[in-house]
Amino acid sequence: MIVKTKRAYDPASPDDGQRVLVDRIWPRGVSKDRLKIDAWLRNLAPSTELRQWFAHDPKRWAEFSQRFKTELRAPEQQKRLDGLIASAPQGTLTLVYGARDAEHNQAVVLREILEERAAKA
C-alpha cells in the first residue's frame, strides 16, 4: 500500500487511488464534487482541542505530532486505523487535508502511522 497526502485544494488525479478526507472540518470553499473523496473520516482527525492548540504553528509541530499519536492510541482510533488499512490494502491511499502547510499537518502523522502499521502486517 502506498500512502500519499494531498491538499484538498489541489485537483484530484487518477493516481490518487482511494481518497480519504482526514480533517474534522470540511475544507472551506471546496464542493463535494470537486473534492472527489471516497470517505470522510473526521473522527480520525485530531481532537478539536488539539487542533486549536496547534493552530498550524510549525514551532508546535513536534509536540502536536506526539499528542496526536497519543490520541490515535485509543482503542476506537486503532479500529479506525485498521479499517482504513483494510479498505486499501493494495494500491494507493491518499489522505486529503485542508491545511496550507504540506509538512506540518495531521495527514503527515497519519501517513507515518499507516505506513508503519502496513509494514508490520
C-alpha positions in Angstrom: 0.0 0.0 0.0 1.3 3.4 -0.9 0.1 6.3 1.3 0.2 9.8 -0.1 -1.0 13.2 1.3 -2.7 15.8 -0.8 -4.2 19.2 -0.1 -7.9 19.4 -0.6 -7.5 22.5 -2.9 -5.3 20.5 -5.3 -7.1 18.8 -8.1 -7.8 15.0 -7.8 -6.0 12.8 -10.2 -6.4 9.1 -11.2 -3.2 8.1 -9.5 -4.6 9.2 -6.1 -6.3 5.8 -5.7 -8.7 5.9 -2.7 -9.1 9.5 -1.4 -10.0 10.0 2.2 -10.5 13.4 3.9 -8.9 13.3 7.3 -10.0 16.7 8.6 -12.5 17.4 11.3 -13.8 20.4 9.4 -14.8 20.4 5.7 -12.3 22.4 3.6 -13.6 25.9 3.1 -14.9 26.7 -0.4 -14.5 23.2 -1.8 -17.6 21.4 -3.1 -18.2 17.7 -2.6 -18.0 17.2 -6.3 -14.7 19.0 -6.6 -13.1 17.2 -3.7 -13.9 13.7 -5.0 -13.3 11.8 -1.8 -14.3 8.2 -1.1 -14.7 8.7 2.6 -14.6 11.5 5.2 -13.0 10.2 8.4 -13.5 13.2 10.6 -13.2 11.1 13.8 -9.7 10.1 12.8 -8.6 13.7 12.7 -7.1 15.4 15.8 -9.4 16.4 18.6 -10.8 20.0 18.4 -8.8 20.9 21.5 -5.5 19.6 19.9 -6.3 21.2 16.6 -7.0 24.6 18.2 -3.9 24.4 20.4 -1.6 23.5 17.4 -3.1 26.3 15.2 -0.7 25.1 12.4 2.2 26.7 14.2 5.4 24.9 12.9 7.1 25.6 16.3 4.5 23.4 17.9 4.9 20.6 15.3 6.9 18.1 17.4 4.6 18.4 20.4 1.5 18.3 18.1 2.8 15.1 16.4 3.3 13.4 19.8 0.0 14.5 21.2 -1.8 13.3 18.1 -0.1 9.9 18.2 -1.2 9.6 21.8 -4.8 10.3 20.7 -4.5 7.7 18.0 -3.6 5.0 20.5 -7.2 5.0 21.9 -8.9 1.7 21.1 -11.6 3.3 18.9 -8.9 5.1 16.9 -7.0 1.8 16.5 -10.1 0.3 15.0 -10.5 3.2 12.6 -6.8 2.9 11.5 -7.3 -0.9 10.9 -10.4 -0.2 8.9 -8.6 2.4 6.8 -5.8 -0.1 6.1 -8.2 -2.8 5.3 -10.1 -0.6 2.8 -7.0 0.0 0.7 -4.7 -3.0 1.1 -3.5 -2.8 -2.5 -2.7 0.3 -4.4 -2.7 3.9 -3.3 -4.4 5.7 -0.4 -4.4 9.5 -0.5 -5.0 11.3 2.7 -6.7 14.6 1.9 -6.3 17.6 4.2 -7.2 21.3 4.1 -4.1 22.9 5.8 -1.8 25.2 3.8 1.3 23.7 5.2 2.1 20.4 3.4 4.8 19.4 6.0 3.0 20.2 9.3 -0.5 18.7 9.3 -2.4 15.7 10.6 -2.2 13.8 7.3 1.6 13.6 7.6 1.3 12.0 11.0 -1.4 9.6 9.8 0.7 8.6 6.8 3.6 7.8 9.1 1.4 5.6 11.3 -0.3 3.9 8.4 2.9 3.1 6.7 4.3 1.6 10.0 1.2 -0.5 10.5 1.1 -1.7 6.9 4.8 -2.7 7.1 4.1 -4.8 10.2 1.1 -6.6 8.6 
